[in-house]
Amino acid sequence: MAGHSHWAGIKHKKGRADKERSKLFSKLSREITVASKLGDKDPEMNPRLRTAIQAAKQANMPKDNISRAIDKSDMTGDKNYENLRYEGFGPFNIALIIETLTDNKNRSASSIRTLLQKNGGRLGETGCTTHMFNSCGIIHVDKNKISEEKVFELSINAGAKECLQINNIHEIITKKEDFYKIKTELEKNIDSLLYSGIEWRASSYQNLNKEQSKKVVEVLSSLEEIDDVQSVFTNANIEI
């Protein structure tokens, strides 16, 4: 369970071009709209919406975009989005978990399958890779916001599994089912979180060299460019 999310860290370091930012905003808006439609429009009463709005703010999405995404939940009509998970393998047989938010599962599956096949990978059956991962809540706090002793005390008392120190952040790991509860408790004492979300963390990582890593990063980036794809998780230990 310990260790950082390699692909997530690399994405943050890469920065985002205007095209990437626009696509990211579109995905964040979709999550806000769906969270608003399925629950209360008040983020204080809707943990999923609150998390979605925080992710949007962390990506510097303008407030007007966030408001429009919430309002859009009244106009989506009969269009129903589903959270669907796909599992498979990429180049060099790395394991993948791909989470989508889609109104057309056939389109999503076809897009993902085609991309993987073109790059030496394959889409697998449900359960073919999840046994290699643990689903957990991840919360990042700036070390300048709170001391190591205090954040450890708050986290463990709230029910977190681990509290780690990674570079300039405190990383809190929770059980998936405890994520929103613990996040709410931490927010009472910390005015802003750097990141929070539910992730799939690999139980062990597959080491790649630089040439292999370059290919894998290209495939992971291409997967995330698919409109329906929200998140991609891998057991690849990417060398940059």
C-alpha positions, 0 to 999 in steps of 0.5 A: 500500500505504501508508496506514491502513485507513479503515473499520477505524479508524472501527470502533475509534473508534465503540466498541461497544454491548452488542449489538455486543460480543455479536455480535463475541464470537460471531464471534471465538469461531467463528474460535477454534473453527475454528482449534482444529478445523483445527490444534493446540489449543496456540496456540504451535503454531497461528499461526491460533489464536494470532492469533484468541485475541489478537484476542479479548483485544484485544476484551476477551473474557473468558478463559472465553469463549476457553476454551469456544470452544477446547473447542467444537472437539471438539463441532462434529461434522460441521458444517464451516465455510468461509472464503469471500470475496464481492466486489461494490459498495456505494452510490456504486459503492464496491468491497467485499471481504467475508470470511465464515466460514460453514457455509452458503454459500447463506445467506451469499450471499443475505444479502449480496446482499439487503442490497447490492441494498436499498442501491444496490449489487450482489454481483459475480463472483469477481475483480470487485474484488480487482484493486483491492486488495492482500492483506497482513499488518498488525501494529500496535505501540504507539509506547510499547512500542518505538522507531521505529528498533528496530521498523524494524530488527526488521521489515525484518530479519524480511522486512516490506515497510514500517514506517510511523508513524501517530498513536500506532502503528507499522504493519508491512505484510507479504506475506500469506504472510510474515505469521505468520512475521514476527509470530512474530519480532516477538513475541520482542521485543515483549510485546504487539501492539495488532492483527494480521491479514490485510487487503485494502488498496485500491490507491487510495481513492474520496473521499466527502463527509460525506453519502455517508460516512454512508450507506456507514458504515450499509451497512458496519455492516449487513454486519458485523451478518450473522452469517457475515460476519467482515470487510469491506474497502472502497476508500471514503475515508470522511469523518467 
